[in-house]
Amino acid sequence: MKIVIAGAGEVGKHLTKILSHDNHEITVIDVSPSELYALSLHLDILTIEGSALSISILQKAKVQSCDLYIAVTHFPEMNVASAVIAKQLGAPKTIARVRDAELLEEKNRLLFENMGIDSIIYPQMLAAEEIKKIVQQSATREFFDFADGLLSLFVLKIEENNDVVGKYLQEIAANKDDFWNYRIVAIKRDFSTIIPRGVDICKPNDIVYIISNKKGITPMLEVFGKKKLAINKVMILGGSRTGRATAQVLQNQFDVKLIEINQTKAHILAGRLTNTLIINGDGRSTDLLVEEGIRTTDVFIATTENSETNILSCYLAKRIGVKQTIAEVENMDYVGLAIDIGIDTIINKKNIAADSIYKYTLDEQNKISSTRSLTESEAQILEINISKGMKICEAPLKEINFPKEAVIGGIVRNKEAFIASGNTQIQDGDKILVFCMPTAIKDVQKLFE
């Protein structure tokens, strides 16, 4: 597939990386030569320096013969205009990143389609929906559904007093039925992610990634000492676009307070969020947080436009006794710090947006139906449709030379989900989840040719 990406910012970078692993022909346009150089240094892509609004630059990028044009620059107006121009030049499918939730309304979607834009992406709303899932699930750091909800990924932290500490992974699922219902597919330990085997053990502060079907969720959470919290009160720090969108999706289900330091913005939010209590004040003040009831708050969500503020305020909330903390962190260099100081969940809207855009590169015949990147790990999860004749179907998994830096987490067969073992043989029509490190993606893909 020939794909042109306008914008080499965080969204553009992440998108370029995951698409280049799929052997697409990628061309990236940006005004910054340093950003383009950094991308081309590690990836086999074509870069063009210039404005995405320049017709000559778009023609140089050959948008007239590309399959997909994606505009994800820092400027939403440029993205919209650029996508319209690309469509007029001949791009069959165009996507533009925007920053206004109003544009997602059905009537406005039709307007954009008539202009020549096939899809619009609003990262802040995508992040808000992700936060909503985590709040509703409450026992996990990250949570993703796959295969129409038949399989789910849970991300849990192993506490020092947890019963699984020191146990071999093959001992954890002692119940034979549970063995087929959930599986640890990866462990984040210190600064590295490992694909574990049965003889590996759990250690304190490990971040474990667990694939489970519906039957396995309850026993899995019990084994790892996690309980689904009763959530009632939610406090949001920061009336940013992400904070506003988060309040919007939570306010009809929970008791939501939003703290905003800017008085003008607080008044605007009060007019728009009818079921959210808006508080004008400095959420970095412990006295204000205590006064507004943080001691009885179940979930604290920091969505200011400053990653450091979000991390430190969540740390403060955790020390005061809040059960669950969620921080929006756009600077990926701070993710490790946030994990180390005990913040429960990290949200990065740029990665979420890139994953959402990725699905538009897939058609109905594509073997990979979806992919997800993880905030706390460099690994990816691939959801793959199995068709007759693939190499993976030739023998049981124990006889397949499956890459060591990848693992098959779960299988859906005839609407039933189960965990794979060495004796499992993949069949035509299966849908499988593969947890994969970036270095193993190409080797994994060869097995599905």
WONOR-V385602 format. One record per residue. D_FIRST is the distance of its C-alpha to the first C-alpha in Angstrom with 2 decimals. Layout:
D_FIRST
D_FIRST
This chain:
0.00
3.82
6.23
9.95
12.59
16.19
18.67
19.26
21.82
21.99
19.35
16.90
17.87
17.53
14.14
12.91
14.65
13.40
9.64
10.34
12.21
9.32
8.13
5.02
6.05
8.38
11.16
14.13
17.06
20.50
24.14
25.10
24.91
26.06
23.28
20.65
22.64
22.89
19.12
18.51
21.51
19.92
16.14
14.17
12.79
13.88
16.48
18.33
21.73
22.80
23.02
20.25
22.88
23.19
21.93
22.10
20.00
17.27
17.50
17.46
14.16
12.98
12.27
13.50
10.51
7.70
6.14
7.93
11.02
13.02
16.64
18.52
21.29
24.83
25.90
25.09
26.49
24.19
21.14
22.34
23.28
20.16
17.95
20.40
20.27
16.48
16.79
19.62
17.81
15.22
12.42
12.03
11.87
13.74
15.28
18.48
20.62
24.31
27.67
29.78
30.17
31.66
28.35
27.19
29.93
29.01
30.70
28.77
25.40
26.26
27.25
23.92
22.14
24.58
23.77
20.08
18.83
17.16
18.00
20.28
20.65
24.17
24.27
28.05
28.16
25.53
27.81
30.83
29.54
28.87
32.43
33.82
32.51
34.08
37.35
37.58
36.98
39.16
39.59
36.29
34.66
31.17
30.32
27.17
27.06
24.66
24.62
26.42
29.02
30.06
29.13
29.56
29.28
32.45
32.97
36.69
38.96
41.76
45.04
47.88
50.10
47.52
48.75
45.61
46.26
47.13
46.08
43.83
40.69
41.86
45.04
43.52
42.62
46.10
45.97
44.43
42.85
41.23
39.66
37.43
36.72
35.52
34.44
34.03
30.60
30.90
33.57
33.29
36.42
37.39
34.36
32.36
30.56
31.67
30.65
34.19
36.05
39.18
41.52
40.13
42.26
41.79
43.19
44.29
41.63
38.75
35.76
34.78
31.64
32.65
30.79
33.20
33.54
35.90
38.95
38.42
38.20
41.96
43.15
40.41
41.46
45.08
44.55
42.96
45.63
43.47
44.68
42.93
44.70
46.45
44.79
46.75
46.86
43.82
44.17
41.40
41.89
40.27
39.54
36.15
33.37
32.45
36.16
36.64
33.69
34.96
38.46
37.19
35.58
38.54
41.57
42.26
42.25
43.95
46.62
44.55
45.91
43.93
45.48
44.61
46.51
46.06
48.68
47.00
43.71
45.75
47.49
44.24
42.85
46.14
45.69
42.16
42.44
45.39
45.51
45.00
47.94
47.11
49.15
49.52
50.13
48.94
47.20
47.74
51.44
52.68
55.59
53.40
51.18
54.29
55.90
52.91
53.02
50.45
52.75
52.13
48.42
46.12
42.79
42.41
39.08
38.72
36.19
37.66
35.50
36.96
35.69
39.05
40.99
38.91
39.43
43.14
43.91
42.33
44.37
47.45
46.78
46.36
49.68
51.40
50.37
47.30
45.73
42.06
40.43
36.92
35.86
32.95
32.03
29.48
30.60
29.12
31.90
34.33
32.82
34.89
38.01
37.52
37.25
40.29
42.52
41.87
39.57
38.22
34.72
32.40
29.96
27.20
25.64
22.87
21.53
22.03
20.12
17.10
17.18
17.58
14.54
12.40
13.11
11.27
7.87
9.53
10.68
14.08
13.25
11.46
14.09
13.93
15.32
16.10
16.86
19.73
20.92
24.70
26.91
29.43
27.30
24.30
23.31
20.59
21.05
18.47
19.19
18.15
18.82
20.63
20.53
22.96
22.66
21.00
22.91
23.98
26.07
28.16
30.87
32.24
30.53
33.47
32.76
29.05
28.39
26.49
25.68
28.58
26.52
25.05
26.85
26.39
28.04
28.41
27.81
27.97
29.44
30.95
30.88
32.83
31.62
33.08
32.72
31.81
34.41
34.61
35.87
33.03
30.92
27.50
27.34
25.09
24.48
25.00
23.07
23.46
23.29
22.60
23.94
22.28
22.92
20.09
21.53
21.17
17.63
16.42
19.68
19.36
15.98
17.70
20.28
17.94
16.50
